Amino acid sequence: LIREIVESKQWLSNQLGTEIDSFCSPINTGISVNSKAKELIAANYRFHFTTYPGLNAAYRDPHMIFRRNIEANWDFGKISFAIGHWDLKRWQAGIAQHQSL
């Protein structure tokens, strides 16, 4: 976790010559981010972009930013499903679990 979350930030900041303030879960946040990872992300980044779909607002937790995954090769039907309300239902349990960590 230290290498993936902390050391990668230091390396990227050095390579780019600017401070990195955002972390993006690379795969399903419910699987890839446990309580220790969540602590490290909060301590080292201003923002955490999760893989949970949903709506964001100014009052939301900056370490629980929702986003939608859409792939370039998806047809219109898959994209419509991914940005629609149907997809939100399957993520509700994972979001609740992540918030309780």
C-alpha positions, 0 to 999 in steps of 0.5 A: 500500500505504501508503494502504490499510494504514497511512493507513486505520488512522490515519484509522479510529483517529481517526474511532473514537477508539480504536487499530485493531489488526487488519487483514483481507484484503479479498479472496483473501489469496494475491492481495492480500497480497504480501511488502511488504504483509505487512511493512506489516501486521506492522509496523502491526497486532497481528493479520492475518485472512487469507482462508485457511480453517483452524483457529486455536490460541493458538500460531498466528502472529497475522499468519496468522489463518484465517477462513471466508467465508460469505455471507448468501445462500448455501444450506446446501449452499454453507455446508457446503462452505465449512466442510468439509474439502473447501474446505481442499485448494484453499487449501493451496498459497496458505497455503504460499506466503503463509507463505514470503513 
